[in-house]
Amino acid sequence: MDMFMADVTHVPGVKEGDDVLIFGESLPVQSVAQWAETIPYEIMTGISQRVKRVYFEE
């Protein structure tokens, strides 16, 4: 399954069409994994191949 739902009920000023950051520079995947009571590997491998990937090289 490659669906995700985020409850933004209590986020002020949010509206349809806004961008949503699930994890990234300002929200590490380690934090998301901790909230989900799992490990970062499980979060990352649970993302379907249908999700577009963008890779950056420093």
Secondary structure by P-SEA (a helix, b strand, c coil): ccbbbbbccccccccccbbbbcccccccaaaaaaaacccaaaaaaacccccbbbbbcc
